[in-house]
């Protein structure tokens, strides 16, 4: 699957500590590889400290927002 990051999500992704960065990348990878996570509506994925809001369009995962609780 192709991943597209909105500017807001990309800005946050590169402005968090390394551990949070890794958790967000893991969430994105999971969303892109687990068929049940690929929904056409607005969806969210949650890790221990981070989350992302996304949607899918065909073979594209569009990450709209990411964040961390730390």
N, CA, C and O atoms as a GROMACS GRO file, in nm:
protein
  280
    1UNK      N    1   0.084  -0.119   0.000
    1UNK     CA    2   0.000   0.000   0.000
    1UNK      C    3   0.088   0.124   0.000
    1UNK      O    4   0.199   0.123   0.053
    2UNK      N    5   0.037   0.227  -0.059
    2UNK     CA    6   0.104   0.357  -0.060
    2UNK      C    7   0.057   0.435   0.063
    2UNK      O    8  -0.060   0.429   0.101
    3UNK      N    9   0.149   0.508   0.125
    3UNK     CA   10   0.117   0.589   0.243
    3UNK      C   11   0.128   0.736   0.206
    3UNK      O   12   0.228   0.778   0.148
    4UNK      N   13   0.026   0.812   0.238
    4UNK     CA   14   0.030   0.957   0.220
    4UNK      C   15   0.009   1.022   0.356
    4UNK      O   16  -0.085   0.990   0.428
    5UNK      N   17   0.098   1.115   0.390
    5UNK     CA   18   0.087   1.189   0.516
    5UNK      C   19   0.044   1.331   0.486
    5UNK      O   20   0.104   1.399   0.403
    6UNK      N   21  -0.059   1.375   0.553
    6UNK     CA   22  -0.096   1.517   0.545
    6UNK      C   23   0.014   1.597   0.614
    6UNK      O   24   0.085   1.542   0.698
    7UNK      N   25   0.028   1.723   0.581
    7UNK     CA   26   0.135   1.807   0.635
    7UNK      C   27   0.132   1.810   0.788
    7UNK      O   28   0.238   1.804   0.851
    8UNK      N   29   0.016   1.821   0.847
    8UNK     CA   30   0.004   1.823   0.994
    8UNK      C   31   0.062   1.696   1.055
    8UNK      O   32   0.139   1.702   1.151
    9UNK      N   33   0.026   1.582   0.999
    9UNK     CA   34   0.077   1.454   1.050
    9UNK      C   35   0.227   1.444   1.030
    9UNK      O   36   0.298   1.397   1.120
   10UNK      N   37   0.276   1.486   0.916
   10UNK     CA   38   0.420   1.479   0.889
   10UNK      C   39   0.497   1.569   0.985
   10UNK      O   40   0.604   1.532   1.032
   11UNK      N   41   0.445   1.686   1.014
   11UNK     CA   42   0.512   1.778   1.106
   11UNK      C   43   0.523   1.718   1.246
   11UNK      O   44   0.628   1.728   1.309
   12UNK      N   45   0.416   1.658   1.293
   12UNK     CA   46   0.418   1.596   1.426
   12UNK      C   47   0.512   1.476   1.426
   12UNK      O   48   0.589   1.458   1.520
   13UNK      N   49   0.505   1.395   1.321
   13UNK     CA   50   0.586   1.274   1.314
   13UNK      C   51   0.735   1.304   1.330
   13UNK      O   52   0.806   1.230   1.396
   14UNK      N   53   0.780   1.412   1.271
   14UNK     CA   54   0.922   1.444   1.278
   14UNK      C   55   0.959   1.536   1.393
   14UNK      O   56   1.074   1.581   1.404
   15UNK      N   57   0.862   1.564   1.480
   15UNK     CA   58   0.887   1.653   1.593
   15UNK      C   59   0.869   1.582   1.727
   15UNK      O   60   0.862   1.647   1.832
   16UNK      N   61   0.861   1.450   1.726
   16UNK     CA   62   0.844   1.373   1.849
   16UNK      C   63   0.973   1.297   1.880
   16UNK      O   64   1.055   1.275   1.790
   17UNK      N   65   0.994   1.258   2.006
   17UNK     CA   66   1.113   1.179   2.041
   17UNK      C   67   1.118   1.047   1.962
   17UNK      O   68   1.015   1.000   1.912
   18UNK      N   69   1.236   0.990   1.951
   18UNK     CA   70   1.257   0.869   1.871
   18UNK      C   71   1.163   0.755   1.907
   18UNK      O   72   1.112   0.687   1.818
   19UNK      N   73   1.141   0.731   2.035
   19UNK     CA   74   1.053   0.621   2.076
   19UNK      C   75   0.910   0.643   2.027
   19UNK      O   76   0.843   0.548   1.984
   20UNK      N   77   0.864   0.766   2.032
   20UNK     CA   78   0.729   0.797   1.984
   20UNK      C   79   0.724   0.787   1.832
   20UNK      O   80   0.625   0.740   1.775
   21UNK      N   81   0.829   0.831   1.766
   21UNK     CA   82   0.840   0.822   1.620
   21UNK      C   83   0.827   0.675   1.578
   21UNK      O   84   0.753   0.643   1.484
   22UNK      N   85   0.898   0.587   1.645
   22UNK     CA   86   0.893   0.444   1.614
   22UNK      C   87   0.753   0.387   1.634
   22UNK      O   88   0.706   0.306   1.555
   23UNK      N   89   0.686   0.430   1.741
   23UNK     CA   90   0.551   0.380   1.768
   23UNK      C   91   0.454   0.424   1.658
   23UNK      O   92   0.369   0.346   1.615
   24UNK      N   93   0.466   0.548   1.614
   24UNK     CA   94   0.379   0.598   1.507
   24UNK      C   95   0.405   0.523   1.377
   24UNK      O   96   0.311   0.485   1.308
   25UNK      N   97   0.531   0.501   1.344
   25UNK     CA   98   0.565   0.426   1.223
   25UNK      C   99   0.510   0.284   1.231
   25UNK      O  100   0.461   0.231   1.132
   26UNK      N  101   0.516   0.222   1.349
   26UNK     CA  102   0.460   0.089   1.367
   26UNK      C  103   0.309   0.090   1.345
   26UNK      O  104   0.256  -0.002   1.282
   27UNK      N  105   0.240   0.192   1.396
   27UNK     CA  106   0.096   0.202   1.374
   27UNK      C  107   0.065   0.217   1.225
   27UNK      O  108  -0.027   0.152   1.174
   28UNK      N  109   0.140   0.300   1.155
   28UNK     CA  110   0.118   0.319   1.012
   28UNK      C  111   0.142   0.188   0.938
   28UNK      O  112   0.063   0.150   0.850
   29UNK      N  113   0.249   0.118   0.972
   29UNK     CA  114   0.279  -0.010   0.908
   29UNK      C  115   0.168  -0.111   0.932
   29UNK      O  116   0.129  -0.184   0.840
   30UNK      N  117   0.116  -0.116   1.053
   30UNK     CA  118   0.008  -0.208   1.086
   30UNK      C  119  -0.118  -0.177   1.006
   30UNK      O  120  -0.181  -0.267   0.950
   31UNK      N  121  -0.153  -0.051   1.000
   31UNK     CA  122  -0.271  -0.010   0.924
   31UNK      C  123  -0.256  -0.047   0.776
   31UNK      O  124  -0.353  -0.088   0.712
   32UNK      N  125  -0.135  -0.032   0.724
   32UNK     CA  126  -0.111  -0.060   0.583
   32UNK      C  127  -0.107  -0.210   0.551
   32UNK      O  128  -0.130  -0.249   0.436
   33UNK      N  129  -0.079  -0.294   0.651
   33UNK     CA  130  -0.062  -0.437   0.622
   33UNK      C  131  -0.173  -0.527   0.674
   33UNK      O  132  -0.184  -0.641   0.630
   34UNK      N  133  -0.255  -0.478   0.765
   34UNK     CA  134  -0.364  -0.560   0.820
   34UNK      C  135  -0.493  -0.527   0.745
   34UNK      O  136  -0.546  -0.416   0.759
   35UNK      N  137  -0.545  -0.620   0.667
   35UNK     CA  138  -0.664  -0.592   0.587
   35UNK      C  139  -0.784  -0.540   0.667
   35UNK      O  140  -0.858  -0.455   0.617
   36UNK      N  141  -0.804  -0.589   0.787
   36UNK     CA  142  -0.919  -0.545   0.868
   36UNK      C  143  -0.909  -0.398   0.906
   36UNK      O  144  -1.011  -0.336   0.936
   37UNK      N  145  -0.789  -0.342   0.905
   37UNK     CA  146  -0.771  -0.201   0.941
   37UNK      C  147  -0.794  -0.108   0.823
   37UNK      O  148  -0.798   0.014   0.841
   38UNK      N  149  -0.809  -0.162   0.705
   38UNK     CA  150  -0.823  -0.080   0.585
   38UNK      C  151  -0.970  -0.054   0.556
   38UNK      O  152  -1.034  -0.129   0.483
   39UNK      N  153  -1.020   0.053   0.613
   39UNK     CA  154  -1.160   0.090   0.598
   39UNK      C  155  -1.168   0.220   0.518
   39UNK      O  156  -1.075   0.300   0.518
   40UNK      N  157  -1.280   0.241   0.450
   40UNK     CA  158  -1.293   0.361   0.368
   40UNK      C  159  -1.343   0.481   0.448
   40UNK      O  160  -1.336   0.594   0.400
   41UNK      N  161  -1.392   0.458   0.567
   41UNK     CA  162  -1.436   0.568   0.652
   41UNK      C  163  -1.320   0.619   0.736
   41UNK      O  164  -1.212   0.560   0.736
   42UNK      N  165  -1.343   0.726   0.807
   42UNK     CA  166  -1.245   0.779   0.900
   42UNK      C  167  -1.222   0.675   1.009
   42UNK      O  168  -1.317   0.620   1.064
   43UNK      N  169  -1.095   0.648   1.040
   43UNK     CA  170  -1.062   0.546   1.139
   43UNK      C  171  -0.945   0.596   1.224
   43UNK      O  172  -0.879   0.694   1.190
   44UNK      N  173  -0.921   0.526   1.334
   44UNK     CA  174  -0.809   0.560   1.423
   44UNK      C  175  -0.740   0.433   1.467
   44UNK      O  176  -0.802   0.327   1.476
   45UNK      N  177  -0.612   0.445   1.494
   45UNK     CA  178  -0.533   0.334   1.548
   45UNK      C  179  -0.460   0.388   1.670
   45UNK      O  180  -0.412   0.501   1.671
   46UNK      N  181  -0.451   0.306   1.773
   46UNK     CA  182  -0.392   0.348   1.900
   46UNK      C  183  -0.280   0.254   1.942
   46UNK      O  184  -0.293   0.132   1.933
   47UNK      N  185  -0.170   0.313   1.989
   47UNK     CA  186  -0.060   0.237   2.048
   47UNK      C  187  -0.058   0.263   2.197
   47UNK      O  188  -0.157   0.309   2.253
   48UNK      N  189   0.054   0.235   2.261
   48UNK     CA  190   0.065   0.259   2.405
   48UNK      C  191   0.055   0.407   2.438
   48UNK      O  192  -0.014   0.444   2.533
   49UNK      N  193   0.122   0.491   2.359
   49UNK     CA  194   0.125   0.635   2.387
   49UNK      C  195   0.080   0.721   2.270
   49UNK      O  196   0.052   0.839   2.287
   50UNK      N  197   0.071   0.662   2.152
   50UNK     CA  198   0.044   0.742   2.032
   50UNK      C  199  -0.081   0.693   1.959
   50UNK      O  200  -0.131   0.583   1.985
   51UNK      N  201  -0.129   0.776   1.869
   51UNK     CA  202  -0.245   0.741   1.789
   51UNK      C  203  -0.229   0.803   1.651
   51UNK      O  204  -0.147   0.892   1.630
   52UNK      N  205  -0.309   0.754   1.558
   52UNK     CA  206  -0.318   0.818   1.428
   52UNK      C  207  -0.460   0.809   1.378
   52UNK      O  208  -0.533   0.714   1.408
   53UNK      N  209  -0.498   0.908   1.301
   53UNK     CA  210  -0.629   0.913   1.237
   53UNK      C  211  -0.602   0.898   1.088
   53UNK      O  212  -0.516   0.967   1.033
   54UNK      N  213  -0.676   0.810   1.024
   54UNK     CA  214  -0.648   0.780   0.884
   54UNK      C  215  -0.775   0.738   0.810
   54UNK      O  216  -0.880   0.717   0.871
   55UNK      N  217  -0.762   0.728   0.681
   55UNK     CA  218  -0.864   0.670   0.595
   55UNK      C  219  -0.792   0.600   0.481
   55UNK      O  220  -0.674   0.627   0.455
   56UNK      N  221  -0.860   0.511   0.414
   56UNK     CA  222  -0.798   0.444   0.299
   56UNK      C  223  -0.881   0.470   0.174
   56UNK      O  224  -1.004   0.481   0.179
   57UNK      N  225  -0.812   0.479   0.062
   57UNK     CA  226  -0.874   0.497  -0.068
   57UNK      C  227  -0.805   0.400  -0.163
   57UNK      O  228  -0.694   0.426  -0.210
   58UNK      N  229  -0.869   0.288  -0.192
   58UNK     CA  230  -0.806   0.188  -0.279
   58UNK      C  231  -0.680   0.132  -0.214
   58UNK      O  232  -0.687   0.070  -0.109
   59UNK      N  233  -0.565   0.155  -0.278
   59UNK     CA  234  -0.439   0.105  -0.222
   59UNK      C  235  -0.358   0.215  -0.154
   59UNK      O  236  -0.236   0.204  -0.142
   60UNK      N  237  -0.426   0.321  -0.109
   60UNK     CA  238  -0.360   0.434  -0.043
   60UNK      C  239  -0.413   0.450   0.098
   60UNK      O  240  -0.534   0.456   0.120
   61UNK      N  241  -0.322   0.456   0.195
   61UNK     CA  242  -0.357   0.492   0.333
   61UNK      C  243  -0.322   0.639   0.349
   61UNK      O  244  -0.207   0.678   0.332
   62UNK      N  245  -0.422   0.719   0.380
   62UNK     CA  246  -0.400   0.862   0.400
   62UNK      C  247  -0.401   0.891   0.550
   62UNK      O  248  -0.505   0.879   0.616
   63UNK      N  249  -0.285   0.929   0.604
   63UNK     CA  250  -0.273   0.960   0.746
   63UNK      C  251  -0.305   1.108   0.763
   63UNK      O  252  -0.234   1.194   0.712
   64UNK      N  253  -0.413   1.135   0.835
   64UNK     CA  254  -0.462   1.272   0.850
   64UNK      C  255  -0.401   1.343   0.970
   64UNK      O  256  -0.374   1.463   0.965
   65UNK      N  257  -0.381   1.269   1.079
   65UNK     CA  258  -0.329   1.330   1.201
   65UNK      C  259  -0.262   1.223   1.285
   65UNK      O  260  -0.301   1.106   1.281
   66UNK      N  261  -0.162   1.261   1.359
   66UNK     CA  262  -0.095   1.173   1.455
   66UNK      C  263  -0.072   1.252   1.582
   66UNK      O  264  -0.069   1.375   1.580
   67UNK      N  265  -0.055   1.181   1.692
   67UNK     CA  266  -0.026   1.248   1.817
   67UNK      C  267   0.024   1.151   1.921
   67UNK      O  268   0.016   1.029   1.904
   68UNK      N  269   0.077   1.206   2.029
   68UNK     CA  270   0.128   1.126   2.139
   68UNK      C  271   0.084   1.189   2.271
   68UNK      O  272   0.067   1.310   2.280
   69UNK      N  273   0.065   1.105   2.370
   69UNK     CA  274   0.022   1.152   2.501
   69UNK      C  275   0.138   1.198   2.587
   69UNK      O  276   0.117   1.255   2.694
   70UNK      N  277   0.260   1.175   2.543
   70UNK     CA  278   0.377   1.217   2.621
   70UNK      C  279   0.429   1.347   2.569
   70UNK      O  280   0.528   1.399   2.622
   0.00000   0.00000   0.00000
